[in-house]
């Protein structure tokens, strides 16, 4: 996949550019109910419910926790 990231003045990623052909292929997969196994669909639904309920962590929070837990 040949995606391109757009960054701000601090170098933080703020957007992504995906070629239209790849975007349409991704959308097609999302619209195709057969693209996910029942287990994947169930986990995706659980993840969405956790997000909606506010029980998720940002990537930054996960990184900090992983670095804090390191034993080396």
C-alpha positions, 0 to 999 in steps of 0.5 A: 500500500503506497500511503503518504502521511501529512505532518504538522510543523512538529512532525506529528502525523495529522492526515493520510493520503491513500490512492483512490484505487486502494481506498475503494478496495478497502471500502469494498472489504469493509462493505463485504460481510464475508471479509470478517470471520464471526470471531473477528466481527465479534471482537470488532464489535467488542472493541467498538463498544469499549471505545464508545464507553470510554474504556480505551487508551491512546497509543501514547498511553500504551507506549508509556505503560509498555516502557514503564513495565520493561525489565531490562 
